[in-house]
Amino acid sequence: MSSREKTSPRRMGEFPAAPDALPVPVIDSHTHLDITVHEAGVPGDATDDPVQRLVDAAAAAGVDRLVQVGVDVASSRWSAELAATHPSVLAAVALHPNDAPRLGDRLDEALREIEALAAHDRVRAIGETGLDTFRTGEDGRAAQEESFRAHIGFAKRYGKALMIHDRDAHADVLRVLDAEGAPDTVVLHCFSGDAEFAAECVRRGYLLSFAGTVTFKSAEHLRAAARITPPEHLLVETDAPYLTPAPFRGRPNASYLIPLTMRALAETTGRDLAELCAAVSANGERAFGGW
């Protein structure tokens, strides 16, 4: 479970019915299988292996590869162990930006543990790391930035993608990346900026990963950002169990619902669905390496 949330086990409502499968398989570039099982369970009948149930449901919908993302030492370790035994799952490891300030004098030790995990072959990204000025106040931002800079170093040292959590911190994220020097592959997880910020990220060679938020009625700025993003810079994700795409906002999310987001992206960008799926799949393979 993510220490980001510290919630008690709860049901989030029923999972939506599975949408039609995609014509070309794609990658869920950011999911939390552990949090999904803990907070929402699994779609369909109960199973002795809930993680495998989520993986199988995704594959049936045309989402045949997943990136399982850690947010603290425990979930990062779990993610690396899962990826070592599931051929369709790769791992990302990190301290979530909102966790770093809470660690106090244990931050250095936690960073050392993340760096050790970063060396694993099936760990292909360092994230989610970054900056969040929505949940972390002024008193925690120095530790948050220290953690972010350390994670950038891990990504460069081990040749892994950098997966960024950016909430209300666009300019500061770019400032830190410029100061440290960005790694070869940078992914803006759950891209939340407007078209101007998207253009700046594309100019720098970054990948923009769109979540179910792009389907929300209030998110015209995200659709504008998607429209100016070249296909070779696009990824898609769930951030499951959160950010469920319309028309099921508020119900639990899982990787098998990616087709809803992909179809929305195809519609808003005016691109052929199969061609867009192929581009997203190729981008994921380039970012994270072969599964």
N, C-alpha and C positions, 0 to 999 in steps of 0.2 A: 504494500500500500504506500502511497505517496505521503511523506510527511508534509507536503505542501498543503494538504487539505485537513488532515487530522480529524476526519469525520468518523462517526460510528458506522458499522455496516447498515446499509439501508437499501431499500428498493427504490428505483427511480421511475417505476412504471413499466409497462410492457414494451418489449422490443417491437419495432414495426415489422410488418411482413417484408420478406425479401423482395427487392426490385428485380426487374429483368437483368440478366447477366450482361456484362459488357462484351462487345464484339471482339475486343483485343484485351488480353489480361494486363492489369496495371499493378502498381506498387502502392501500398499504404505507407507513406514515408514517415508517419509518426502516429503510433498508437500506444496505449497503456493497457496491455492485456491483464496485468495484475490488478490494476485499479478497477477495470471493467468487471472482472470476476467478483472482486470484493464488494463493489458498490451496486452493481446491476445484475450480476449473474450471467446467464448465457441465453441466447435466443433458442426457442424450441424446447424440447424435452430435457430434463435434467440428465446429467452425465457424470461419470466418475472422473472424467478428464475435461474440465471446463475449458482449459486453454486450447486443447485440440478441437473442441467443439467450435470455438471462435475461429480457429484457423481453417477448419473445414467449411464453415459457413461462408467465410470470405472467398475461399477458392471456388465454391459453387457460383459465386456472383461475379467471378472474373477478377478477383483480387488475390493473386496467387503468391505474392511476396509481401512481407511485413517488416517494418523496422520497429522493434520494441524498445521503448525509451525509458531510461532510468531518470529519477529525479532526486535521489539521495544515494548514500552508500549502499543501503540494503537493497533498494530496487534496482540499482545499477548492477550489483552482484547477481541478483536474480535474473536480470535481463541477459547478462553474459552467459550464465549457466543455461538458460533456455535456448539461446541461439546456438550453443554448442551441441544441442541434441535435436533441434528442429530445423531441417534443411530449408524450410520456407521462411525462417525468421532470422534476421540480423539484429544486432543490438547497438544501442547508443547509451553512453554512460556519462553522468554528470551530477553536479549539485545544482538543483533548481535555483534560479536567482533569488527567490524569496526564502529559500532554506539557508543560503550562505550566511546571512547576518545573524541567524538564530544560533549558529554553532559557536560563536564566541571564540574562546581560545582553543576549541577543537577544530577550527577551520583548516589549519595546516595539515593535521592528521587526516582529515576527510579528503583533502585534495590529494594527498599521497596515495590513498586507497583508490581514488578515481584514476590516477595516473597508472597505477599497477594494472587496473582493469583495461585501460586504453591499449595496452600492449597485446591483448588477446586478438587472435586472427578474426574471430567472428564478431568482434566489436568494430564497427565500421564508421561510427560517428561519435563525436564528443558533443553531448547535448542531452537535455536541453539546458543550455547556459545562456547568459545574456544579461539584460537589464529590465527591471520592472519598477517603474515609479508609481504605479497604481496601488500596489499592495505594500511596497516597502517605502517607509518614510525617510526623511533626511538622515536620521541617526543610523540607518542601516546601509546607506548607499555606498559608503567607502568599502565596506566588506563585500558588498555585491560586486562592485567594480573590480576589486582585488581578485575575487573568484573568477570573474569573467576573463580577466587577463591571463590567469593561470590556465584556464581551459583553452584559450586560444593557443597558448604555448604547447599544450598537450596535442592538439590537433596538428600543429606543424611538426612537432617532434616525431609523431608516429604516423604521419601521412594519412590522417583521417579527416572526414568531412566535419565541419563545424556547424552544429545545429543550434540556431539562435532563437531564444524566447525574447521577444521585444514587445513590451506593453507600455505605451505612452513614453517611449524612449528612443524614437527613431534617430534623432540627431546625435544623441550620446552613444548609441550603438555604433554609428558610423565613425564618430570621433575616436572611440577606443580601437576599432578595427584599423583605422588609419594609423594610430599611434603605435600599435603592436605589429602591424603588418598582417593582413588576412592570410589564412591558409589557402591552398589551391581551390578548395570547394567550400562554399558557404551557403547554407540553406536557411532562409528566413521562414521558420516554422510558423504555421497559422498566420500567414501574412496579414497584417492589419493596417497597412498604410494606404495612402491614396495613389493616384496615377503619378504624381510628381515624385513621390518616394519610390514607387516601383521603377520609374525610369532611371533614378539614381542607382538603385540596386542592380538593374540590368546593365547599366553602363560599367559597373564594377565587376560584372561577370557572375553575380550571385544568382542562386536559384530561389524562386518564390513558390512556397508550398501553400496552396489554398485549401482551406477546410470548409466544413459545412456552412460557416458564416457567410460565404459568398452567395448563398441562396436566400439569406434573410432579406426581408423587404426593406429593412433600414440600411442595407449595406451596398448602396449604389456606388459608394467610393471604392469598394472592393471589386465590383464588376468593372468599373472604369480602369482600375489597376490591371485586372486580368486582360482587358481588351488591348492594352498597350504592351503586354508582356509577350515576347516572341515564344513560340512553342518550345524552343530548345531551352528555355529558362523556367518552364513550368513543372511543378510537382503537385500531387494531391495527397491529402491526408484526412484522418478522422479526428485526432486528438481524443479518441474514445477513452472513456464513455461520454465525453462532453461534446458540445457543438454539433449536435445532430442536425442534419440538413432538413430544410423545409420539404414537405409539410409536417414533419414530425418533431419540430423544435420542442425541447423540453422532455422528450423521451430519451431513453438510453441509446447511445451510439455504439457502433461496432464496425469493423472493417467491411462487412458485407454490404453496408449502406453507401460505400464509395460511389457506386453507379449513379446515385442521385446527384452527387456533387459533380461528377464527370459530365453528366448530361447537361447540368446547369452551365458548366464552363463552356461546353461546346456551343450551347445556344447563345450565351452572352458574347462569345468571341466570334460567332459565325463560322466556326471550323467544323469540319467533318468529324464525327465522333470517333470513328475507327482510327483516323489519322492522328487525332489528338491523343487517344489512348496509346498509340504506338510511340508518339513523341514522349509522353510522360513515362512510359516504361523504359525507354532508352535513357532518359535523363536520370532515372533512379539507378539504373545499372552503372551509368557513368559516375554518379555521385558516390555510391556505396560499394561498387564492385559487384561481381557476379555472386549470386546466391549459392 
